[in-house]
Amino acid sequence: MNTHYLFLIMAILIPMISFSQEKNIRLPEPDRTGGIPLMKAMQERSSTRTFSTDPIELQQLSNLCWSAWGINRSEAGKRTVPSSHNFQEMDLYVVLPEAVYVYDAINNQLVFYAEGDLRHYCGTQDFVAKAPVNFMYVANLQKRGLKLPEEINDGSLLSSWANAGFMAQNVYLSCASQGLGTVIRAMIDRDRFHLELKLSPMQRVILGQTIGFQGK
Ligand SMILES: Cc1cc2nc3c(=O)[nH]c(=O)nc-3n(C[C@H](O)[C@H](O)[C@H](O)COP(=O)(O)O)c2cc1C
């Protein structure tokens, strides 16, 4: 390739890459030793559907991401939740009022994914678009070894539903510990979310979970 073209392409690409990196959110270290006793967290666990619009703290968000899908054994790359055959096929989409991010557990950051307020695609209930945080549990079946969308069926998704359940329960307990409200949700227009968030044909939306301070 002509070196002039190469420089031109680099001059365009490099600022684009650093611009998108600037939009990432670096999370504070999760607080791995704090929180209320486990038995008390289980006692407090409950679903709420009334949320304040107040944002939660970044530290709380970090704790929640780590609870849902963080790495707790870095030498083995293993997580706070189990996954069948350790396929780790889940992606955690973090939908905030200003943008959508994907949780990057290795680098403890939220990687920018899409601009704008897309909360209304996260679920069919009214509170979903008003609460400050929605976690969307998305399976990438390619990570389970499938190659084509036609190979995806209810059987191949069974484990992903179980995985999402583990993630959600950790988030329930973390919310109970941090004084936050939450509810796990299956009522999602999955095709719409898939389309609007431009997910790949090998991804499937499993469950959503709304999080925020309890409203009145
Ligand atoms: C798989 C699953 C799907 C659920 N889907 C929804 C939902 O779409 N919307 C909702 O408001 N609650 C949903 N829930 C929450 C349940 O309604 C709630 O857990 C139940 O009423 C018991 O209340 P508790 O969580 O406070 O004990 C779901 C729970 C589970 C386990």
PDBQT file of the ligand as one rigid body, heavy atoms in Angstrom, charges set to zero:
ROOT
HETATM    1  C1  LIG A 301     -37.201 -15.818  36.000  1.00  0.00    +0.000 C 
HETATM    2  C2  LIG A 301     -37.894 -14.647  36.651  1.00  0.00    +0.000 A 
HETATM    3  C3  LIG A 301     -38.488 -13.685  35.864  1.00  0.00    +0.000 A 
HETATM    4  C4  LIG A 301     -39.097 -12.572  36.445  1.00  0.00    +0.000 A 
HETATM    5  N1  LIG A 301     -39.613 -11.605  35.626  1.00  0.00    +0.000 NA
HETATM    6  C5  LIG A 301     -40.148 -10.493  36.159  1.00  0.00    +0.000 A 
HETATM    7  C6  LIG A 301     -40.586  -9.435  35.319  1.00  0.00    +0.000 A 
HETATM    8  O1  LIG A 301     -40.501  -9.481  34.103  1.00  0.00    +0.000 OA
HETATM    9  N2  LIG A 301     -41.084  -8.329  35.911  1.00  0.00    +0.000 N 
HETATM   10  C7  LIG A 301     -41.188  -8.202  37.275  1.00  0.00    +0.000 A 
HETATM   11  O2  LIG A 301     -41.653  -7.162  37.729  1.00  0.00    +0.000 OA
HETATM   12  N3  LIG A 301     -40.762  -9.187  38.091  1.00  0.00    +0.000 NA
HETATM   13  C8  LIG A 301     -40.238 -10.321  37.572  1.00  0.00    +0.000 A 
HETATM   14  N4  LIG A 301     -39.734 -11.304  38.388  1.00  0.00    +0.000 N 
HETATM   15  C9  LIG A 301     -39.714 -11.083  39.848  1.00  0.00    +0.000 C 
HETATM   16  C10 LIG A 301     -40.773 -11.908  40.562  1.00  0.00    +0.000 C 
HETATM   17  O3  LIG A 301     -42.056 -11.400  40.253  1.00  0.00    +0.000 OA
HETATM   18  C11 LIG A 301     -40.513 -11.845  42.067  1.00  0.00    +0.000 C 
HETATM   19  O4  LIG A 301     -39.295 -12.466  42.346  1.00  0.00    +0.000 OA
HETATM   20  C12 LIG A 301     -41.631 -12.522  42.841  1.00  0.00    +0.000 C 
HETATM   21  O5  LIG A 301     -42.818 -11.761  42.774  1.00  0.00    +0.000 OA
HETATM   22  C13 LIG A 301     -41.275 -12.747  44.306  1.00  0.00    +0.000 C 
HETATM   23  O6  LIG A 301     -40.949 -11.522  44.935  1.00  0.00    +0.000 OA
HETATM   24  P1  LIG A 301     -39.558 -11.310  45.694  1.00  0.00    +0.000 P 
HETATM   25  O7  LIG A 301     -38.468 -11.346  44.658  1.00  0.00    +0.000 OA
HETATM   26  O8  LIG A 301     -39.674  -9.968  46.347  1.00  0.00    +0.000 OA
HETATM   27  O9  LIG A 301     -39.414 -12.420  46.665  1.00  0.00    +0.000 OA
HETATM   28  C14 LIG A 301     -39.154 -12.439  37.849  1.00  0.00    +0.000 A 
HETATM   29  C15 LIG A 301     -38.557 -13.432  38.651  1.00  0.00    +0.000 A 
HETATM   30  C16 LIG A 301     -37.930 -14.500  38.060  1.00  0.00    +0.000 A 
HETATM   31  C17 LIG A 301     -37.249 -15.535  38.944  1.00  0.00    +0.000 C 
ENDROOT
TORSDOF 0
